[in-house]
Amino acid sequence: MTNHKDKSQNIFVDPHKEDSIFEKLPQEVKKWAASLPWHQRRYVLSFSYILCASSPDKQAEFLDDYIADGLAVKMLQDIDTINRVNKYLRRFRAPTKINEHVLRNYIRLYYIHAAQDVSCQTKQYLESALKLVINTEERNQIFNYILGFELIKIVFTMSWLQHERLARLQTNQESFINTYIKPIQYAHQVNGIIVPKDKGVFFAKRDYYVQIPEISSKKLVKLVRETFPAKKVNKCGFIITRHIKALRFDFDYIFQQQEQEGIFPGEFESIIN
């Protein structure tokens, strides 16, 4: 005669229940859930109910406290990847260096950003965080995300003249401009950061084209999230790491100082506008 414990474990192993919730769990999780006595299963149910009934912001706050520290420590063990990402960050002269604090902040930012993509619903905060916990490949995406996010932040703080120089360095200028420069310049305009006036007048253009954006750190993060989906930020980081010349970045050339009289020679023609 099958005892009560055997019956309760069948929901985890019954081959006829292919659409069962438990079939979507990793094998080790199913084994753990099947081994729980009744009173502990009540705890799981209560916990699940409270978490799912909470607002996305509350879910994000809980997940930050519950998993970010452990994930950060685990990811810090990948020394080779961290050194490689830090090398690229130094190349861009980014002030950020990968450490536990930076990883923790970016882990939280990543699963919030991923859940807020147009194709996602805000209820998927939990799903994004779960992927990070159980999927090594997904965790590796965090490093691409950090690299892409930091580069996009730098481009956001460039003048439009510096955008022009950066774009001229790229092998596929048109793709780079459409993918990164135009969305950033549009964000500059709609947020009142750089507002072009008399765009058709040569000398008027000199004023706004050389203007350095003034953006607070908090606003900068918000602008990146609102302008680019998390997948595009990931792809930016992946492109950088794929090949050393996939994205050309010459800091001295881009940020060179010039007198305004010499900025726009007669033969100058924007490749962006």
One Martini backbone bead per residue (centre of mass of N, CA, C, O) as a GRO file, in nm:
protein
  273
    1MET     BB    1   0.096   0.037   0.023
    2THR     BB    2   0.070   0.362  -0.026
    3ASN     BB    3   0.193   0.620   0.117
    4HIS     BB    4   0.182   0.953   0.173
    5LYS     BB    5   0.471   1.020   0.078
    6ASP     BB    6   0.456   0.885  -0.200
    7LYS     BB    7   0.223   1.055  -0.311
    8SER     BB    8   0.365   1.337  -0.277
    9GLN     BB    9   0.607   1.254  -0.479
   10ASN     BB   10   0.459   1.206  -0.757
   11ILE     BB   11   0.448   1.510  -0.857
   12PHE     BB   12   0.767   1.495  -0.935
   13VAL     BB   13   0.769   1.195  -1.118
   14ASP     BB   14   0.536   1.204  -1.308
   15PRO     BB   15   0.530   1.139  -1.653
   16HIS     BB   16   0.221   1.255  -1.707
   17LYS     BB   17   0.332   1.555  -1.597
   18GLU     BB   18   0.455   1.768  -1.817
   19ASP     BB   19   0.287   2.040  -1.710
   20SER     BB   20   0.421   2.063  -1.459
   21ILE     BB   21   0.574   2.272  -1.249
   22PHE     BB   22   0.806   2.070  -1.161
   23GLU     BB   23   0.926   2.027  -1.456
   24LYS     BB   24   1.069   2.327  -1.440
   25LEU     BB   25   1.263   2.210  -1.249
   26PRO     BB   26   1.533   2.131  -1.119
   27GLN     BB   27   1.631   1.832  -1.001
   28GLU     BB   28   1.736   1.927  -0.717
   29VAL     BB   29   1.470   2.075  -0.646
   30LYS     BB   30   1.278   1.836  -0.657
   31LYS     BB   31   1.415   1.670  -0.439
   32TRP     BB   32   1.383   1.876  -0.215
   33ALA     BB   33   1.072   1.910  -0.227
   34ALA     BB   34   1.009   1.601  -0.178
   35SER     BB   35   1.156   1.598   0.120
   36LEU     BB   36   0.945   1.764   0.247
   37PRO     BB   37   0.763   1.824   0.496
   38TRP     BB   38   0.465   1.957   0.558
   39HIS     BB   39   0.546   2.210   0.733
   40GLN     BB   40   0.755   2.311   0.513
   41ARG     BB   41   0.555   2.347   0.280
   42ARG     BB   42   0.405   2.581   0.407
   43TYR     BB   43   0.640   2.778   0.395
   44VAL     BB   44   0.667   2.783   0.088
   45LEU     BB   45   0.381   2.884   0.027
   46SER     BB   46   0.396   3.148   0.186
   47PHE     BB   47   0.638   3.267   0.044
   48SER     BB   48   0.524   3.259  -0.247
   49TYR     BB   49   0.277   3.436  -0.198
   50ILE     BB   50   0.417   3.695  -0.097
   51LEU     BB   51   0.602   3.742  -0.340
   52CYS     BB   52   0.380   3.742  -0.572
   53ALA     BB   53   0.205   3.977  -0.420
   54SER     BB   54   0.416   4.166  -0.471
   55SER     BB   55   0.568   4.419  -0.577
   56PRO     BB   56   0.823   4.480  -0.785
   57ASP     BB   57   0.984   4.652  -0.583
   58LYS     BB   58   0.975   4.442  -0.352
   59GLN     BB   59   1.109   4.217  -0.505
   60ALA     BB   60   1.373   4.366  -0.562
   61GLU     BB   61   1.449   4.415  -0.268
   62PHE     BB   62   1.461   4.119  -0.182
   63LEU     BB   63   1.658   4.008  -0.399
   64ASP     BB   64   1.890   4.185  -0.321
   65ASP     BB   65   1.919   4.066  -0.027
   66TYR     BB   66   1.916   3.745  -0.104
   67ILE     BB   67   2.133   3.728  -0.379
   68ALA     BB   68   2.359   3.938  -0.442
   69ASP     BB   69   2.587   3.854  -0.256
   70GLY     BB   70   2.624   3.559  -0.352
   71LEU     BB   71   2.673   3.626  -0.651
   72ALA     BB   72   2.915   3.810  -0.619
   73VAL     BB   73   3.102   3.604  -0.490
   74LYS     BB   74   3.088   3.396  -0.721
   75MET     BB   75   3.190   3.594  -0.952
   76LEU     BB   76   3.472   3.662  -0.817
   77GLN     BB   77   3.599   3.376  -0.904
   78ASP     BB   78   3.624   3.506  -1.199
   79ILE     BB   79   3.917   3.631  -1.268
   80ASP     BB   80   3.956   3.644  -1.576
   81THR     BB   81   3.704   3.812  -1.643
   82ILE     BB   82   3.760   4.052  -1.460
   83ASN     BB   83   4.029   4.134  -1.588
   84ARG     BB   84   3.915   4.181  -1.871
   85VAL     BB   85   3.708   4.400  -1.800
   86ASN     BB   86   3.907   4.598  -1.663
   87LYS     BB   87   4.075   4.644  -1.917
   88TYR     BB   88   3.849   4.783  -2.081
   89LEU     BB   89   3.786   5.008  -1.879
   90ARG     BB   90   4.068   5.138  -1.901
   91ARG     BB   91   4.052   5.200  -2.204
   92PHE     BB   92   3.792   5.401  -2.144
   93ARG     BB   93   3.836   5.549  -1.865
   94ALA     BB   94   3.680   5.420  -1.649
   95PRO     BB   95   3.595   5.444  -1.302
   96THR     BB   96   3.533   5.148  -1.306
   97LYS     BB   97   3.564   4.857  -1.082
   98ILE     BB   98   3.565   4.534  -1.018
   99ASN     BB   99   3.354   4.445  -0.744
  100GLU     BB  100   3.133   4.370  -0.510
  101HIS     BB  101   2.973   4.636  -0.522
  102VAL     BB  102   2.938   4.651  -0.829
  103LEU     BB  103   2.803   4.376  -0.870
  104ARG     BB  104   2.559   4.417  -0.694
  105ASN     BB  105   2.443   4.662  -0.849
  106TYR     BB  106   2.430   4.517  -1.132
  107ILE     BB  107   2.246   4.285  -1.065
  108ARG     BB  108   2.002   4.455  -0.997
  109LEU     BB  109   1.993   4.621  -1.259
  110TYR     BB  110   1.961   4.384  -1.454
  111TYR     BB  111   1.683   4.255  -1.356
  112ILE     BB  112   1.528   4.518  -1.390
  113HIS     BB  113   1.590   4.583  -1.686
  114ALA     BB  114   1.497   4.312  -1.812
  115ALA     BB  115   1.195   4.346  -1.699
  116GLN     BB  116   1.158   4.641  -1.862
  117ASP     BB  117   1.132   4.549  -2.120
  118VAL     BB  118   0.910   4.558  -2.369
  119SER     BB  119   0.883   4.225  -2.375
  120CYS     BB  120   0.817   4.268  -2.077
  121GLN     BB  121   0.723   4.220  -1.744
  122THR     BB  122   0.731   4.323  -1.417
  123LYS     BB  123   0.683   4.022  -1.301
  124GLN     BB  124   0.996   3.931  -1.404
  125TYR     BB  125   1.197   3.965  -1.179
  126LEU     BB  126   1.211   3.674  -1.072
  127GLU     BB  127   1.302   3.539  -1.336
  128SER     BB  128   1.568   3.693  -1.371
  129ALA     BB  129   1.695   3.604  -1.100
  130LEU     BB  130   1.677   3.295  -1.142
  131LYS     BB  131   1.869   3.279  -1.384
  132LEU     BB  132   2.119   3.377  -1.226
  133VAL     BB  133   2.129   3.140  -1.020
  134ILE     BB  134   2.110   2.872  -1.239
  135ASN     BB  135   2.281   3.035  -1.474
  136THR     BB  136   2.591   3.074  -1.594
  137GLU     BB  137   2.545   3.225  -1.861
  138GLU     BB  138   2.379   3.452  -1.735
  139ARG     BB  139   2.603   3.558  -1.551
  140ASN     BB  140   2.798   3.634  -1.783
  141GLN     BB  141   2.618   3.872  -1.884
  142ILE     BB  142   2.695   4.078  -1.670
  143PHE     BB  143   2.970   4.158  -1.791
  144ASN     BB  144   2.857   4.269  -2.055
  145TYR     BB  145   2.670   4.474  -1.921
  146ILE     BB  146   2.882   4.644  -1.781
  147LEU     BB  147   3.043   4.723  -2.031
  148GLY     BB  148   2.812   4.847  -2.195
  149PHE     BB  149   2.714   5.053  -1.982
  150GLU     BB  150   2.980   5.213  -1.948
  151LEU     BB  151   3.008   5.303  -2.241
  152ILE     BB  152   2.734   5.448  -2.271
  153LYS     BB  153   2.790   5.654  -2.052
  154ILE     BB  154   3.024   5.789  -2.196
  155VAL     BB  155   2.865   5.873  -2.453
  156PHE     BB  156   2.657   6.051  -2.298
  157THR     BB  157   2.911   6.257  -2.204
  158MET     BB  158   2.938   6.352  -2.485
  159SER     BB  159   2.983   6.529  -2.738
  160TRP     BB  160   2.899   6.562  -3.067
  161LEU     BB  161   3.187   6.577  -3.163
  162GLN     BB  162   3.276   6.314  -3.020
  163HIS     BB  163   3.083   6.137  -3.173
  164GLU     BB  164   3.209   6.188  -3.446
  165ARG     BB  165   3.484   6.065  -3.381
  166LEU     BB  166   3.390   5.785  -3.296
  167ALA     BB  167   3.246   5.712  -3.563
  168ARG     BB  168   3.504   5.742  -3.752
  169LEU     BB  169   3.647   5.477  -3.626
  170GLN     BB  170   3.448   5.296  -3.757
  171THR     BB  171   3.379   5.058  -3.984
  172ASN     BB  172   3.056   5.081  -3.919
  173GLN     BB  173   2.913   5.374  -3.907
  174GLU     BB  174   2.607   5.351  -3.955
  175SER     BB  175   2.545   5.141  -3.738
  176PHE     BB  176   2.659   5.297  -3.495
  177ILE     BB  177   2.481   5.547  -3.520
  178ASN     BB  178   2.198   5.403  -3.508
  179THR     BB  179   2.250   5.243  -3.236
  180TYR     BB  180   2.384   5.496  -3.051
  181ILE     BB  181   2.395   5.802  -3.130
  182LYS     BB  182   2.099   5.879  -3.198
  183PRO     BB  183   1.964   5.792  -2.928
  184ILE     BB  184   2.139   5.982  -2.752
  185GLN     BB  185   2.072   6.253  -2.892
  186TYR     BB  186   1.771   6.232  -2.844
  187ALA     BB  187   1.790   6.224  -2.533
  188HIS     BB  188   1.919   6.497  -2.504
  189GLN     BB  189   1.680   6.659  -2.620
  190VAL     BB  190   1.423   6.551  -2.451
  191ASN     BB  191   1.600   6.632  -2.172
  192GLY     BB  192   1.759   6.913  -2.212
  193ILE     BB  193   2.079   6.887  -2.253
  194ILE     BB  194   2.069   6.916  -2.577
  195VAL     BB  195   1.978   7.212  -2.777
  196PRO     BB  196   1.925   7.275  -3.086
  197LYS     BB  197   2.009   7.572  -3.278
  198ASP     BB  198   2.015   7.651  -3.582
  199LYS     BB  199   2.120   7.395  -3.761
  200GLY     BB  200   2.180   7.556  -4.046
  201VAL     BB  201   2.391   7.717  -3.882
  202PHE     BB  202   2.716   7.706  -3.852
  203PHE     BB  203   2.783   7.885  -3.590
  204ALA     BB  204   2.558   7.762  -3.414
  205LYS     BB  205   2.661   7.469  -3.412
  206ARG     BB  206   2.917   7.511  -3.240
  207ASP     BB  207   2.779   7.537  -2.963
  208TYR     BB  208   2.627   7.250  -2.935
  209TYR     BB  209   2.857   7.053  -3.040
  210VAL     BB  210   3.062   7.129  -2.782
  211GLN     BB  211   2.876   7.041  -2.568
  212ILE     BB  212   2.884   6.931  -2.240
  213PRO     BB  213   2.725   6.713  -2.066
  214GLU     BB  214   2.504   6.745  -1.777
  215ILE     BB  215   2.514   6.452  -1.564
  216SER     BB  216   2.406   6.266  -1.336
  217SER     BB  217   2.443   5.957  -1.214
  218LYS     BB  218   2.142   5.888  -1.186
  219LYS     BB  219   2.052   5.993  -1.466
  220LEU     BB  220   2.238   5.815  -1.637
  221VAL     BB  221   2.112   5.542  -1.569
  222LYS     BB  222   1.827   5.614  -1.664
  223LEU     BB  223   1.896   5.675  -1.962
  224VAL     BB  224   2.002   5.398  -2.040
  225ARG     BB  225   1.743   5.238  -1.970
  226GLU     BB  226   1.548   5.412  -2.161
  227THR     BB  227   1.719   5.375  -2.439
  228PHE     BB  228   1.815   5.073  -2.360
  229PRO     BB  229   1.804   4.759  -2.376
  230ALA     BB  230   1.953   4.501  -2.221
  231LYS     BB  231   2.032   4.347  -2.482
  232LYS     BB  232   2.194   4.585  -2.608
  233VAL     BB  233   2.399   4.609  -2.381
  234ASN     BB  234   2.507   4.322  -2.403
  235LYS     BB  235   2.599   4.344  -2.700
  236CYS     BB  236   2.805   4.562  -2.658
  237GLY     BB  237   2.989   4.394  -2.469
  238PHE     BB  238   3.032   4.157  -2.664
  239ILE     BB  239   3.169   4.313  -2.894
  240ILE     BB  240   3.415   4.402  -2.733
  241THR     BB  241   3.512   4.096  -2.656
  242ARG     BB  242   3.533   3.952  -2.935
  243HIS     BB  243   3.715   4.206  -3.042
  244ILE     BB  244   3.955   4.448  -3.027
  245LYS     BB  245   3.824   4.590  -3.316
  246ALA     BB  246   3.508   4.609  -3.301
  247LEU     BB  247   3.573   4.866  -3.110
  248ARG     BB  248   3.675   5.184  -3.159
  249PHE     BB  249   3.912   5.349  -2.914
  250ASP     BB  250   4.035   5.691  -2.898
  251PHE     BB  251   4.081   5.896  -2.651
  252ASP     BB  252   4.266   6.128  -2.757
  253TYR     BB  253   4.096   6.190  -3.009
  254ILE     BB  254   3.810   6.235  -2.888
  255PHE     BB  255   3.933   6.439  -2.635
  256GLN     BB  256   4.044   6.661  -2.781
  257GLN     BB  257   4.177   6.980  -2.789
  258GLN     BB  258   4.007   7.272  -2.933
  259GLU     BB  259   3.966   7.528  -3.109
  260GLN     BB  260   3.685   7.654  -3.241
  261GLU     BB  261   3.807   7.754  -3.516
  262GLY     BB  262   3.908   7.432  -3.577
  263ILE     BB  263   3.657   7.235  -3.580
  264PHE     BB  264   3.520   7.356  -3.868
  265PRO     BB  265   3.603   7.300  -4.150
  266GLY     BB  266   3.510   7.346  -4.472
  267GLU     BB  267   3.502   7.015  -4.526
  268PHE     BB  268   3.298   6.966  -4.322
  269GLU     BB  269   3.096   6.660  -4.264
  270SER     BB  270   2.850   6.510  -4.133
  271ILE     BB  271   2.776   6.158  -4.044
  272ILE     BB  272   2.498   6.193  -3.877
  273ASN     BB  273   2.291   6.409  -4.018
   0.00000   0.00000   0.00000
